[in-house]
Amino acid sequence: MANSTPPLIQVSNLTKHFGGLPALDRVSLTAARGQVTALIGPNGAGKTTLINCLTGVLSPDRGEILFDGRDLSGLPPHEITRLGIARTFQNLRLFPRLSVLDNVLTGLTIQAGSSMLEALLRTPGLRHRERRLRLTALEALDTFGLVDKADLPAGTLPYGDKKRVEMARAFVSNPVLTLLDEPVAGLNSEETGQIAALIRQMRLYGKSMILVEHDMDLVMSVSDHVVVLDGGKRIAAGPPEEVRRNPLVLEAYLGRMSVTA
């Protein structure tokens, strides 16, 4: 019997032009709950544009994005965040002078909910909420192997640890969907293996993720479903092994990578 569970994300005919050139050309895709959906393609394929449309940074010219059955059209980024979509960035966006713990706590800002009066009076309710958020952040640091670095300034950490801090911050609020934008860019093989293990761990916890990545070994080892873009169009979609063998993918992306590697 076919699975009738509706997809968590459903993108239909998404189109976005920049200066008359199509960055996205009628792209359609789905992402299932509790799975890792990888989004791959050569540079300029439209991956970042698609992620920016999903998060409200860009408004598509045409098309529809449904998240958990709700149309995201016209919603600003902070409203989309409130709906449960979190994101990491290819280029780290940490606060280098803040501690690792404080950086992760910024991922819980929406849950803080204190008023200026509460902050001035330091009410019992506020102190209780702060303690709960701190424990939540420490739990996330423990999950990502960073609890022993909680008090260190984030800027002093090795690059691989900084990537893990950003992932901890993305997952700390227990989002419905997490967008991972090139989480292993700039990492060595050992660090890449650590991030891969964390992604698998999150998947075992039932987390839903969209992974944008160039590292094909990582993509093929952690993904349930792969979508391939090239020139703003979707050229393939399916299970990792099926996509790996697709001639269009080999020509447009994987083959091109092996030639330039």
Steps between C-alpha positions, in 0.01 A plus 500: 500500500637841400600747770231766517682727746524845342851640451636748751614732219333516161646738242304545178623677183724738694643770273741783578675733256791737555543760227300291257704184564325205666663396827210257552292377209174328603668287766281248682609271783387343826671427830362232731467513877774336702735468204809667355429651159819605323507786250799477269627655180796695361569857597231727360243220487251692715546325834560813707218685324264215586609500866457878515147464364421230758615728782332818376823681416383511137148507357450278195358651182263207461423168659397371840675381814292301748653425840301256709202591283541876544580738216819695576437762232562851625611399848810680634796296629415543870149364446637200312742441788206506742332228293796272573760538224862541615810550288877475508720697262791409276689800638496485878282757674607462859561771757875448554525689830201329659542165670403180323204469737381853428525440126275196533262694723443746212321214327239514777430873476146446371422285805633756749183711492595741779376857516711799596317520832578135577864559416520805727325330792669162452173324579495135616333406172783654302767328712325166458479548122866598478601187694288280270652656186851463641441131570360455148811663351732286714316187388556604137869557570522154656334346193752668270802420721562858609392517862864517621545812284184678619682791665762558230468794258368352175764685300781301666372160386641298209299533180342156532375578850355830376299303244366281780406808705297628207327164464426492874347848472284390206368189677466640854148636442381156381401632154256320277747529210871585498678627189869406502693720256832328416570385857837341411640776278860563602524195727756220482400135463492433875284806569274409208452155650399656832239721332370201302457307825308792652267521200431126525436543872249779433329281242471218754332752731239554226624845394406628155787657305579651161871468431678721245843352441778443244662207681345207315631236739317679782184546294485137398567374853244707695216580257167327447408701191709710261385786277735625227491850353690623196459841340200576721311187393438174682664229293465201733353384830494169681689270738878565522612193304248568224613861469866398505442290186288757315681598175373858521646535848830346398526745214374811679657457841680190615695456178588868492631477856725202416641688202580809708607321818 
